[in-house]
Amino acid sequence: MPNSLRRSRRRILALLGSAALALAGAIALPGTAQAANILSNPGFESGSLSPWSCTGNLGSVVSSPVHGGSKALAGAVSSSDNAQCTQTVAVQPNTTYSLSGWVRGSYVYLGVTGGASTWTTSPSQYSQLSVSFTTGAAQTSAQIYVHGWYAQGTYYADDISLDGPGGSSDTQAPTAPGGLTSTGKTSSSVSLSWSAATDNVGVTAYDIYSGSSQVLSVSGTSATVSGLSPSTSYTFSVKARDAAGNVSAASNSVSVTTDAGSGGGTGFKQAAPYLYEGWGDPPSPSTVMSATGVKWFTMAFVLDSGGCTPAWDGSRALTGGADQSAINQIRAAGGDIVPSFGGWQGSKLGANCSSASALAGAIQKVIDAYGLKAVDMDIENTDEFENEAVQAKILTALKTVKANNPGLKTIVTFGTSTTGPTYYGNRLVEQAQSLGAGIDVFTIMPFDFGGGADMYGNTVAAAEGLKAKLKSTFGWDDATAYAHIGISGMNGLSDQQETTTPAIWTQIRDWANSHHIARLAFWSVNRDRGCAGGGVVSNCSGISQNNWQFTSITAGFTG
C-alpha cells in the first residue's frame, strides 16, 4: 500500500517478434531426410511430458483441446516465462530435417535451438506450423522447442514431428548425478536439487524417479514433484540422459515425508483492511468494529527511524503513542492487528538494515512489543521490490522470525499486472521457494494498473495469474495455491482513477470466498467514507458510499 496516494506501477510489456536462422552445410551437399518421426512422445499420448522438458515446470499434459489422439501439451505462459518445452534428439550431420507441429494459442513458436523457427499469431483452433533446417557438418544432436509468448496466455501443442534419420553413434552414458537433496516440501509436493552429470556429448535431461516409477523429466538440476499425498514417505532418485537416449546410473536416494494436510493450505484466513494513524483523519477502530463486525486491521506502516530501529512511520515511538492506543482498542473489542512493514515511500527497514539477521532483529522487536500472530512485509518501489538482493534479505529475515516464533504467519504484499505478477513479482515468488522462506500468504495489490476499467475482471485475472505462478513454482495444486493468496485492493478511486465501487468490491469478496483464498484487505479504512466527486484524497473514497461500507463488505470474507 502507498504511504501517500501517489504511486506508479511499472508493467512489463511483451515485445513480440521472431527470428529465423538457416543452417547450411559448409562443404558437402546435405543428405536427404528419410520420412520418419524421430521425436519421442510426439503427441503426448503417454500421459506424461517425458522426454520433453519445460521451463518453470509450466508444461502439462491435458485431455482437451487436442489435435489428434487423446492428449496434448499445455504451456502455462506467465509474464516472465514463455513456457518453452524442449526435446533433444540425436541427428546425423549435414542432413536436412523437416519439423512440423500443430499449435493453438496466442503467438506460438516452433523451432530448433540455434536454428530455424516459425510462429503463428493467435489461432483459435489448431494450426500447423512447418519449418526445415539442415544440420552442421559435425552436428550430432538437435534441440526442438515449442513455446508461447510472455503474458499471452496458455498455448497448446500436439502431434509434433521431426522427419529425418536418427543418429546412433553415441553409446556412452552420462555419469550419475550426485548430491541429491530435498530443498523443501509441502503436504502435496517435494522440491529436489542435485549436482550436474557429465557426458561425452552432453546431458539433455534428468529423469526423476519415485521408487521405480519415473514421475518427472527436466532440463536443469532442480525440480518440484507435485501431486503427492500428505504425511507420506517418498524415496526419490535421479538419472541423467543424453540426446542418443543413453541413461546414467541412478543418483543417491533421498527419502522425504510430506507435510500433514491442512485442507488445502495454511488454514490462515484474515479480513484485515488497512488502518493508518499517520494521516487521513484516523477513525476510532472500536467504532468501526462495532458498525461493521470486522476483527482484524492491517496497521500501517513500520519504518526505520535510523540504525535499523523500527518505529511507526519512522517517527512515532513503537509503543506508548497513538498506534498503541488504537491497537489496545482493537484488542479490547476482541480483534487483533498485523503490522505492515514498508510501503511505497519512506525509510524502509528492508532496504536499510545491513543484513537479513539485522532485519529479523528489527521485526522481532515489533513482534515482542505486541505479541503478534502475523507480520506483513509490503514490498514496493525500486528500493525493495525492484531490488532482488533486498527481496532476498526480506525473505530470509521472514524465514528467521518464522522459525523463532512458532505459529507466526508471514505475509508479503506487492504490486501486480492485470495478468498476474510482473517480472519482480515472479522473482519474489521464485526466491521465496529457493530460500525455503515458508511464506504463508502472497498478497497482490490489484490496482494502479494504468487505467483498467474492469476492476473485478482485472482483479480476478491478476489473482489467477498469481495462482498459476504459485502452482508452477511450488508444485501446489489449485486449492493449496489459492490458500496462499491474498488480495489488497483500493476502495473508491485509485491513484490512476480506476473505480472500485461497493458492488464491485462485493463481487471480489465473493470470488475470494468461493476460491478460499487466505486474506482480503483494502487501502484504507481512513478512506472508507463517501465524498462523490471528491477525488483521490486521504479521508474519503472519492465516490458515493456509506461510511465503513467497504469495511462491512470485507468483514464478510471468511475464505
C-alpha positions as CSV (number, residue, x, y, z in Angstrom):
1,M,0.0,0.0,0.0
2,P,1.2,3.5,-0.6
3,N,2.4,5.8,2.2
4,S,1.0,8.6,0.0
5,L,-1.7,8.5,-2.6
6,R,0.7,8.9,-5.5
7,R,2.3,5.8,-6.8
8,S,3.3,4.2,-10.1
9,R,3.4,0.7,-11.4
10,R,5.8,-0.5,-14.0
11,R,4.4,-3.0,-16.3
12,I,6.5,-5.3,-18.4
13,L,5.4,-5.0,-22.0
14,A,5.9,-8.1,-24.1
15,L,7.8,-7.4,-27.3
16,L,6.7,-9.8,-29.9
17,G,9.0,-10.9,-32.6
18,S,10.6,-13.9,-34.4
19,A,13.9,-14.8,-35.9
20,A,14.7,-17.5,-38.4
21,L,18.3,-18.7,-38.8
22,A,19.1,-21.1,-41.6
23,L,21.8,-23.7,-41.1
24,A,23.6,-25.0,-44.2
25,G,26.3,-27.5,-44.8
26,A,29.5,-25.7,-45.5
27,I,31.3,-28.3,-47.6
28,A,29.2,-31.3,-48.7
29,L,25.7,-31.1,-50.0
30,P,23.1,-32.0,-47.4
31,G,21.7,-35.5,-47.4
32,T,18.0,-36.2,-48.0
33,A,16.0,-36.9,-44.8
34,Q,14.1,-40.1,-44.6
35,A,10.4,-39.7,-43.7
36,A,10.4,-41.0,-40.1
37,N,9.5,-39.1,-36.9
38,I,12.5,-39.4,-34.6
39,L,10.8,-37.5,-31.7
40,S,9.7,-39.5,-28.7
41,N,6.2,-39.0,-27.3
42,P,5.4,-36.6,-30.1
43,G,1.6,-36.4,-29.4
44,F,2.0,-36.7,-25.6
45,E,-0.1,-39.8,-25.6
46,S,1.9,-41.4,-22.8
47,G,0.1,-39.0,-20.5
48,S,3.4,-37.6,-19.2
49,L,5.8,-35.0,-20.6
50,S,8.9,-37.2,-20.7
51,P,11.2,-36.8,-22.5
52,W,10.1,-33.2,-23.1
53,S,11.3,-30.7,-20.5
54,C,9.5,-27.4,-19.9
55,T,10.8,-24.2,-18.2
56,G,9.4,-23.2,-14.9
57,N,7.5,-26.5,-14.6
58,L,4.9,-24.7,-16.7
59,G,4.2,-27.6,-19.1
60,S,1.5,-30.2,-18.5
61,V,-0.4,-32.9,-20.5
62,V,-4.1,-32.2,-21.0
63,S,-7.0,-34.1,-22.5
64,S,-8.6,-31.0,-24.1
65,P,-8.2,-29.3,-26.5
66,V,-6.3,-31.9,-28.6
67,H,-5.5,-32.1,-32.3
68,G,-5.1,-35.9,-32.6
69,G,-5.4,-38.8,-30.1
70,S,-6.5,-38.1,-26.6
71,K,-3.7,-35.9,-25.2
72,A,-1.8,-32.6,-25.9
73,L,0.7,-30.3,-24.4
74,A,-0.4,-27.2,-22.5
75,G,2.1,-24.4,-21.7
76,A,1.0,-22.1,-18.9
77,V,2.8,-18.9,-20.1
78,S,3.5,-16.2,-17.4
79,S,4.6,-12.6,-17.6
80,S,8.2,-13.7,-17.2
81,D,8.4,-17.2,-18.7
82,N,7.3,-18.3,-22.2
83,A,6.8,-21.9,-21.0
84,Q,9.3,-23.3,-23.5
85,C,9.2,-27.1,-23.9
86,T,12.2,-28.9,-25.5
87,Q,13.3,-32.3,-26.6
88,T,16.9,-33.1,-27.6
89,V,17.4,-35.9,-30.2
90,A,20.3,-37.5,-31.9
91,V,20.7,-36.5,-35.6
92,Q,23.1,-37.1,-38.4
93,P,25.5,-34.4,-39.6
94,N,24.9,-32.4,-42.8
95,T,21.3,-33.7,-43.2
96,T,18.1,-31.8,-43.9
97,Y,15.2,-32.4,-41.4
98,S,11.5,-31.3,-41.6
99,L,9.9,-30.1,-38.4
100,S,6.2,-29.6,-38.0
101,G,3.5,-29.5,-35.3
102,W,0.0,-28.4,-34.5
103,V,-0.4,-25.4,-32.2
104,R,-3.2,-23.3,-30.7
105,G,-2.9,-20.0,-28.8
106,S,-1.5,-16.5,-29.0
107,Y,1.9,-16.3,-30.5
108,V,3.2,-19.9,-30.5
109,Y,6.7,-20.7,-31.8
110,L,8.1,-23.9,-33.1
111,G,11.8,-24.3,-34.0
112,V,15.2,-25.8,-33.3
113,T,17.6,-24.1,-30.8
114,G,20.2,-22.1,-32.7
115,G,18.4,-22.7,-36.0
116,A,15.2,-22.2,-37.9
117,S,11.9,-21.3,-36.3
118,T,8.4,-20.3,-37.3
119,W,5.4,-18.9,-35.4
120,T,1.7,-18.1,-35.6
121,T,-0.2,-15.2,-34.2
122,S,-3.4,-16.4,-32.4
123,P,-5.3,-19.2,-33.9
124,S,-8.5,-20.1,-32.0
125,Q,-8.2,-23.6,-33.4
126,Y,-5.2,-25.8,-34.1
127,S,-3.0,-24.6,-36.9
128,Q,0.0,-26.4,-38.4
129,L,3.5,-24.9,-38.3
130,S,6.3,-26.3,-40.5
131,V,10.0,-25.4,-40.9
132,S,13.0,-27.2,-42.2
133,F,16.7,-27.0,-41.2
134,T,20.0,-28.6,-42.1
135,T,22.4,-29.9,-39.5
136,G,26.1,-28.8,-39.5
137,A,29.0,-30.9,-40.7
138,A,29.8,-32.2,-37.2
139,Q,26.3,-31.9,-35.6
140,T,25.1,-35.0,-33.8
141,S,22.1,-33.6,-31.7
142,A,19.4,-31.0,-32.1
143,Q,17.1,-29.5,-29.6
144,I,13.5,-29.0,-30.7
145,Y,11.4,-26.4,-28.9
146,V,7.8,-25.1,-28.8
147,H,6.8,-22.1,-26.7
148,G,4.3,-19.3,-26.3
149,W,5.0,-15.6,-25.6
150,Y,5.1,-13.7,-22.4
151,A,1.8,-12.8,-20.8
152,Q,-0.1,-14.1,-23.8
153,G,-1.9,-17.0,-22.1
154,T,-1.7,-20.7,-22.2
155,Y,-0.8,-22.3,-25.6
156,Y,-1.4,-25.9,-26.8
157,A,0.8,-28.1,-29.0
158,D,0.2,-31.6,-30.4
159,D,1.5,-34.1,-32.9
160,I,4.9,-32.6,-33.3
161,S,7.1,-34.3,-35.9
162,L,10.8,-34.2,-36.8
163,D,11.2,-36.2,-40.0
164,G,14.7,-37.5,-40.9
165,P,17.2,-40.1,-40.0
166,G,18.1,-40.6,-36.3
167,G,21.7,-40.6,-35.1
168,S,23.1,-43.6,-33.3
169,S,26.8,-43.2,-33.0
170,D,26.9,-42.1,-29.3
171,T,26.7,-45.1,-26.9
172,Q,28.4,-43.6,-23.9
173,A,26.0,-42.9,-20.9
174,P,26.4,-39.8,-18.7
175,T,27.8,-40.0,-15.2
176,A,25.3,-40.4,-12.4
177,P,24.0,-37.1,-10.9
178,G,25.3,-36.5,-7.3
179,G,24.3,-34.8,-4.1
180,L,20.6,-35.3,-4.4
181,T,18.8,-33.5,-1.6
182,S,15.4,-32.2,-0.7
183,T,15.2,-28.4,-0.6
184,G,11.6,-28.0,0.6
185,K,8.2,-29.8,0.9
186,T,4.5,-29.2,1.4
187,S,1.6,-31.6,2.0
188,S,1.5,-32.3,-1.7
189,S,5.0,-31.6,-3.1
190,V,8.7,-32.2,-2.6
191,S,11.4,-29.9,-4.1
192,L,14.7,-31.5,-5.1
193,S,18.1,-30.4,-6.3
194,W,21.3,-32.3,-7.4
195,S,24.7,-31.7,-9.0
196,A,25.1,-31.9,-12.7
197,A,26.2,-35.1,-14.5
198,T,28.7,-35.1,-17.3
199,D,28.6,-36.7,-20.7
200,N,30.9,-37.1,-23.8
201,V,28.4,-35.2,-25.9
202,G,26.1,-33.5,-23.4
203,V,23.4,-34.2,-20.9
204,T,20.0,-33.2,-22.3
205,A,17.6,-34.2,-19.5
206,Y,17.3,-35.5,-15.9
207,D,14.6,-38.1,-15.1
208,I,13.2,-38.0,-11.6
209,Y,12.0,-41.3,-10.1
210,S,9.8,-42.0,-7.1
211,G,10.8,-45.6,-6.2
212,S,10.9,-47.3,-9.6
213,S,8.5,-45.0,-11.3
214,Q,9.6,-42.0,-13.4
215,V,7.5,-39.0,-12.3
216,L,9.1,-36.0,-14.0
217,S,11.7,-35.0,-16.6
218,V,13.5,-31.7,-16.5
219,S,16.5,-30.0,-18.2
220,G,18.0,-28.3,-15.1
221,T,19.4,-29.6,-11.8
222,S,16.3,-28.9,-9.7
223,A,12.6,-29.9,-9.8
224,T,9.4,-30.0,-7.7
225,V,7.4,-33.2,-7.7
226,S,3.8,-32.4,-7.1
227,G,0.5,-34.3,-6.7
228,L,1.8,-36.2,-3.6
229,S,-0.2,-37.4,-0.6
230,P,0.0,-35.7,2.8
231,S,2.0,-37.4,5.6
232,T,3.5,-39.9,3.2
233,S,7.1,-41.1,2.8
234,Y,8.6,-41.0,-0.7
235,T,12.0,-42.1,-2.0
236,F,13.5,-40.2,-4.9
237,S,16.4,-40.7,-7.2
238,V,17.6,-39.0,-10.5
239,K,19.1,-40.3,-13.7
240,A,20.8,-38.3,-16.5
241,R,20.0,-38.8,-20.1
242,D,21.8,-37.7,-23.3
243,A,20.5,-37.0,-26.8
244,A,21.1,-40.6,-28.0
245,G,18.9,-41.9,-25.2
246,N,21.8,-43.2,-23.1
247,V,20.8,-43.2,-19.4
248,S,23.1,-42.9,-16.4
249,A,23.1,-44.9,-13.2
250,A,20.9,-43.5,-10.5
251,S,22.0,-40.8,-8.1
252,N,21.9,-41.4,-4.4
253,S,18.4,-41.8,-3.0
254,V,16.7,-39.3,-0.6
255,S,13.6,-40.1,1.4
256,V,11.1,-37.3,2.3
257,T,7.9,-37.4,4.2
258,T,5.3,-34.8,3.0
259,D,3.7,-32.4,5.5
260,A,0.4,-33.2,7.1
261,G,-2.6,-32.0,5.1
262,S,-4.4,-28.9,6.2
263,G,-7.4,-28.5,4.0
264,G,-5.6,-27.1,1.0
265,G,-3.2,-24.6,2.7
266,T,-2.2,-22.9,5.8
267,G,-5.6,-22.6,7.4
268,F,-5.0,-18.9,7.9
269,K,-7.8,-16.6,7.0
270,Q,-7.7,-12.8,7.5
271,A,-10.0,-10.0,6.6
272,A,-7.8,-7.0,7.6
273,P,-8.3,-3.6,5.9
274,Y,-5.5,-1.0,6.4
275,L,-5.8,1.5,9.2
276,Y,-3.3,4.3,9.2
277,E,-2.7,6.6,12.3
278,G,-0.4,8.8,10.3
279,W,-2.9,10.7,8.2
280,G,-6.5,10.8,6.8
281,D,-8.5,11.7,10.0
282,P,-8.0,8.2,11.6
283,P,-11.3,6.8,12.8
284,S,-11.9,5.2,16.1
285,P,-11.2,1.5,15.5
286,S,-13.7,0.4,18.1
287,T,-16.4,2.5,16.4
288,V,-15.6,0.9,13.0
289,M,-15.6,-2.6,14.6
290,S,-19.0,-2.1,16.2
291,A,-20.5,-0.8,13.0
292,T,-19.1,-3.5,10.7
293,G,-18.1,-6.6,12.6
294,V,-14.5,-6.5,11.3
295,K,-12.0,-8.1,13.7
296,W,-8.5,-7.6,12.1
297,F,-6.8,-4.5,10.9
298,T,-3.5,-4.1,9.0
299,M,-1.7,-1.3,10.8
300,A,0.5,0.9,8.5
301,F,3.5,1.5,8.5
302,V,6.5,0.3,10.4
303,L,9.6,2.1,9.0
304,D,13.2,2.7,10.0
305,S,13.8,5.6,12.5
306,G,17.6,5.2,12.0
307,G,20.0,2.4,12.6
308,C,17.6,-0.4,11.7
309,T,15.3,0.6,14.5
310,P,11.5,0.1,13.9
311,A,9.0,2.9,14.5
312,W,5.6,3.8,13.3
313,D,6.1,5.9,10.1
314,G,9.8,6.0,11.2
315,S,8.9,8.8,13.6
316,R,6.3,7.7,16.1
317,A,7.5,5.5,19.0
318,L,6.9,1.8,18.7
319,T,4.9,1.8,21.9
320,G,3.1,4.3,24.0
321,G,1.6,6.5,21.3
322,A,-1.5,6.7,19.1
323,D,-0.7,3.5,17.3
324,Q,-0.6,1.5,20.6
325,S,-3.8,3.2,21.7
326,A,-5.5,2.0,18.5
327,I,-4.2,-1.5,19.0
328,N,-5.4,-1.6,22.6
329,Q,-8.8,-0.5,21.4
330,I,-8.9,-3.2,18.8
331,R,-7.8,-6.0,21.2
332,A,-10.2,-4.8,23.9
333,A,-13.0,-5.2,21.3
334,G,-12.0,-8.8,20.6
335,G,-9.9,-8.1,17.5
336,D,-6.2,-8.1,16.5
337,I,-3.7,-6.5,14.2
338,V,-1.0,-7.3,11.7
339,P,1.6,-4.5,11.3
340,S,2.7,-3.7,7.7
341,F,6.4,-3.0,7.3
342,G,7.4,-0.9,4.3
343,G,5.0,0.6,1.8
344,W,5.6,2.9,-1.2
345,Q,7.9,5.5,0.4
346,G,9.9,6.4,3.5
347,S,13.0,4.9,5.1
348,K,12.4,1.2,5.0
349,L,13.8,-1.4,7.2
350,G,14.2,-3.9,4.4
351,A,16.3,-1.5,2.4
352,N,18.3,0.0,5.3
353,C,19.0,-2.9,7.7
354,S,22.5,-4.1,6.9
355,S,21.7,-7.8,6.8
356,A,18.9,-10.3,6.9
357,S,19.8,-11.1,10.6
358,A,19.6,-7.4,11.4
359,L,16.3,-7.0,9.7
360,A,15.0,-10.1,11.5
361,G,16.0,-8.5,14.8
362,A,14.1,-5.3,13.9
363,I,11.0,-7.3,13.1
364,Q,11.4,-9.3,16.3
365,K,11.2,-6.1,18.3
366,V,7.8,-5.4,16.9
367,I,6.7,-9.0,17.5
368,D,7.8,-8.8,21.1
369,A,6.2,-5.4,21.7
370,Y,2.8,-6.6,20.6
371,G,2.8,-10.4,20.9
372,L,2.0,-10.7,17.2
373,K,0.3,-13.6,15.4
374,A,1.3,-12.3,11.9
375,V,3.5,-9.8,10.1
376,D,3.2,-8.2,6.7
377,M,6.0,-7.0,4.5
378,D,4.7,-4.5,2.0
379,I,7.4,-4.7,-0.7
380,E,7.3,-1.8,-3.1
381,N,9.2,0.7,-5.2
382,T,12.8,0.4,-6.6
383,D,14.5,0.2,-3.2
384,E,12.8,-3.1,-2.2
385,F,10.6,-4.6,-4.8
386,E,12.8,-3.9,-7.8
387,N,16.0,-4.9,-5.9
388,E,16.4,-8.7,-6.0
389,A,19.1,-8.6,-3.2
390,V,16.7,-6.7,-0.9
391,Q,13.9,-9.1,-1.8
392,A,16.2,-12.0,-0.7
393,K,17.1,-10.1,2.5
394,I,13.5,-9.6,3.4
395,L,12.5,-13.3,2.7
396,T,15.5,-14.6,4.7
397,A,14.5,-12.4,7.6
398,L,11.0,-13.7,7.5
399,K,12.2,-17.2,7.4
400,T,14.2,-16.4,10.6
401,V,11.4,-14.8,12.5
402,K,9.0,-17.6,11.5
403,A,11.5,-20.2,12.9
404,N,11.9,-18.2,16.1
405,N,8.2,-17.6,16.7
406,P,6.2,-20.9,16.2
407,G,2.8,-20.2,14.8
408,L,3.7,-16.8,13.4
409,K,2.2,-16.2,9.9
410,T,4.2,-14.3,7.4
411,I,2.7,-12.2,4.6
412,V,4.3,-10.4,1.6
413,T,2.4,-7.8,-0.3
414,F,3.4,-6.5,-3.7
415,G,2.1,-4.9,-6.9
416,T,0.8,-6.8,-9.9
417,S,-0.2,-6.5,-13.6
418,T,-3.7,-7.4,-14.8
419,T,-2.5,-10.9,-15.8
420,G,-0.5,-11.7,-12.6
421,P,2.9,-10.9,-11.1
422,T,5.4,-8.8,-13.1
423,Y,9.0,-9.8,-13.5
424,Y,9.8,-8.7,-10.0
425,G,6.7,-10.3,-8.5
426,N,7.7,-13.6,-10.2
427,R,11.2,-13.2,-8.9
428,L,9.9,-12.7,-5.4
429,V,7.9,-15.9,-5.6
430,E,10.8,-17.8,-7.0
431,Q,13.2,-16.5,-4.3
432,A,10.7,-17.5,-1.6
433,Q,10.7,-21.0,-2.9
434,S,14.5,-21.3,-3.4
435,L,15.2,-19.8,0.1
436,G,12.6,-22.0,1.7
437,A,11.1,-18.9,3.3
438,G,7.8,-20.6,4.1
439,I,5.7,-17.5,3.3
440,D,2.1,-18.1,4.3
441,V,0.4,-15.5,2.1
442,F,1.4,-13.8,-1.1
443,T,-0.8,-10.7,-1.3
444,I,-1.2,-8.8,-4.6
445,M,-2.4,-5.2,-4.9
446,P,-4.7,-5.3,-8.0
447,F,-5.0,-1.6,-8.7
448,D,-2.9,1.2,-10.3
449,F,-2.8,-1.0,-13.4
450,G,-2.6,2.1,-15.6
451,G,-6.3,2.8,-16.1
452,G,-8.1,-0.6,-16.2
453,A,-11.8,-0.2,-16.4
454,D,-12.9,-3.7,-15.3
455,M,-11.7,-3.8,-11.8
456,Y,-13.4,-7.1,-11.0
457,G,-12.2,-8.8,-14.1
458,N,-8.7,-7.4,-13.7
459,T,-8.5,-8.4,-10.1
460,V,-9.6,-12.0,-10.8
461,A,-7.2,-12.3,-13.7
462,A,-4.3,-11.0,-11.6
463,A,-5.2,-13.5,-8.8
464,E,-5.4,-16.3,-11.3
465,G,-2.0,-15.3,-12.7
466,L,-0.6,-15.5,-9.2
467,K,-2.2,-18.9,-8.6
468,A,-0.5,-20.2,-11.8
469,K,2.8,-18.9,-10.7
470,L,2.5,-20.5,-7.2
471,K,1.5,-23.8,-8.7
472,S,4.4,-23.9,-11.2
473,T,7.0,-22.7,-8.6
474,F,5.9,-24.7,-5.6
475,G,4.2,-27.7,-7.2
476,W,1.0,-26.9,-5.4
477,D,-2.5,-27.9,-6.6
478,D,-5.2,-25.3,-7.2
479,A,-6.6,-25.4,-3.6
480,T,-3.2,-25.1,-2.0
481,A,-2.2,-22.2,-4.3
482,Y,-5.5,-20.3,-3.6
483,A,-5.0,-20.8,0.1
484,H,-1.7,-18.9,-0.1
485,I,-3.1,-15.9,-2.0
486,G,-4.2,-12.5,-0.6
487,I,-5.9,-9.6,-2.3
488,S,-5.4,-6.0,-1.2
489,G,-7.5,-3.5,-3.2
490,M,-8.1,0.2,-3.1
491,N,-11.6,1.4,-2.3
492,G,-13.3,4.0,-4.5
493,L,-10.9,5.9,-6.8
494,S,-7.3,4.7,-7.1
495,D,-4.4,6.9,-7.8
496,Q,-4.9,6.2,-11.5
497,Q,-8.6,7.0,-11.4
498,E,-9.7,3.3,-11.5
499,T,-13.0,2.9,-9.7
500,T,-13.9,0.1,-7.3
501,T,-17.5,0.6,-6.1
502,P,-19.1,-1.3,-3.2
503,A,-20.8,-3.5,-5.7
504,I,-17.5,-4.4,-7.4
505,W,-15.8,-5.0,-4.0
506,T,-18.7,-7.3,-3.1
507,Q,-18.0,-9.3,-6.3
508,I,-14.3,-9.5,-5.4
509,R,-15.1,-10.6,-1.9
510,D,-17.5,-13.3,-3.1
511,W,-14.9,-14.6,-5.6
512,A,-12.3,-14.6,-2.8
513,N,-14.7,-16.7,-0.6
514,S,-15.6,-19.1,-3.3
515,H,-11.9,-19.7,-4.1
516,H,-10.9,-19.9,-0.4
517,I,-8.0,-17.5,-0.6
518,A,-6.2,-16.5,2.6
519,R,-6.5,-12.7,3.0
520,L,-8.6,-9.8,1.9
521,A,-7.6,-6.2,2.6
522,F,-8.0,-2.7,1.1
523,W,-6.5,0.8,1.3
524,S,-7.9,2.1,3.6
525,V,-10.4,2.4,6.5
526,N,-9.4,6.1,6.7
527,R,-10.8,6.5,3.1
528,D,-13.9,4.3,3.8
529,R,-16.3,7.3,3.7
530,G,-18.2,8.8,0.8
531,C,-17.3,12.0,-1.0
532,A,-18.6,11.7,-4.5
533,G,-16.5,13.9,-6.8
534,G,-14.0,14.5,-4.0
535,G,-11.1,13.0,-6.0
536,V,-8.3,10.9,-4.6
537,V,-7.8,12.1,-1.0
538,S,-6.8,10.7,2.3
539,N,-10.0,10.7,4.3
540,C,-12.7,9.6,1.8
541,S,-13.1,7.3,-1.3
542,G,-14.0,9.9,-3.9
543,I,-17.3,8.1,-4.7
544,S,-20.7,7.9,-3.3
545,Q,-20.9,5.3,-0.5
546,N,-22.0,4.8,3.1
547,N,-19.5,5.2,5.9
548,W,-17.5,2.0,6.5
549,Q,-19.3,0.2,3.6
550,F,-16.1,-1.4,2.2
551,T,-15.1,-2.5,5.7
552,S,-18.5,-4.1,6.2
553,I,-18.1,-6.0,2.9
554,T,-14.6,-7.1,3.8
555,A,-15.8,-8.3,7.2
556,G,-17.9,-10.9,5.2
557,F,-14.7,-12.5,4.0
558,T,-14.3,-16.0,5.5
559,G,-12.1,-17.7,3.0
